[in-house]
Each structure stands twice: as C-alpha cells, then as structure tokens.
Amino acid sequence: MTDEDQAGIAEDATQGEKQVQMRIEKVYLKDASFESPKSPEVFTRQWQPNLSVDINTRATPLPDDRHEVVLTITVRANVEEDFLGFLVEVQQAGLFSIQNADGSQVSQIIGIACPTTLFPYAREALDNLVVKGGFPAINLAQVNFEALYTQALQDRQQQPQPSTTH
C-alpha cells in the first residue's frame, strides 16, 4: 500500500467519525405583540379566562450550514366566549450552526433541539408582556417538541400521496 492510499483511508475514517454538531450562535426576540382591546373593561370582570395556545416553528436555511429557527407562541385569553381579555404573540428566534449532519438529522435538530432551546426564552418574553399588560402571570408548561415532531412526521406519512399517471 502506498502512503497516499493510507492517507486516503485515514481521511475517510476521520470523516466518518465526525459527529453532528449544533452550535447556538444567537438567540433573539424577532417580534412581539400584545393586545388588550377591551381594556379597561376587562379588569372589571371576573378573571377566569379560557386560554388557547398555538405553537409553531419555521426554519430558514442560511449559508455556511446555519439556520434561523423561529418559535412562535400565540396565547389568546377569552374571558367569555366572544370577549377577548388579551392576545399575545412572541416570535423567539435563534441562529444555529448545524454541521456534519445529513438531511434527516438537520430536520430533527431544527424540529426538536432548536425549539426546545428557544422555548424558555419565548415563555419568559410572553409572561413579561402579559404581566406588563396588567394581567396575572401565565406560566406555560414545558412542551415536548420531540413528541410534536414525531406526531407531525406520522401525520405526513399518513396523508395520501398524489398519484401520478403517465
């Protein structure tokens, strides 16, 4: 065996051993909004709201194996069926570097690890807005993004595939 062959084998082995790496480059608040359209009347009513929470993620690939991931949490508090107490939305974002990962690994990292990292920041920003709006603090329970990701994959697989006819 020549030295070149041995160097090539060593290089292949080194590349095969490279581990997937995720690095958080930046966490930032991308957008936030708070509305309490029925103020001050809402403060004169019994406060037993019906909360609805909507959580979404989206990712944008960037150059150099980087991705912007945005976790959006929207909370709507209705005091009565058609009487809105408040509406708050937070878009917590992060810039993540993901290296040595194939497409399915990148998808998992973006769908699980990134939103799990962003969630505490979003929860804090959301709670601060609600309290500054004059309402009692809301403390959202931790979200299992792995279960949500797995469920979304299963839902996609169960959808009928469009048939192609030639």
Protein Blocks (a to p, Z undefined) as FASTA:
>chain_A
ZZklmmmmmmmmmmmmpccddddfbdcdfbdcdddfkbcklmmpccdddddddddddddd
dehhiacddddddddddfblklcfbdcddddddddddehiafklmmmmmmmmmmmmmmmm
mmmmmmmmmmmnopacdddddddfklmmmmmmmmmmmpccddddZZ
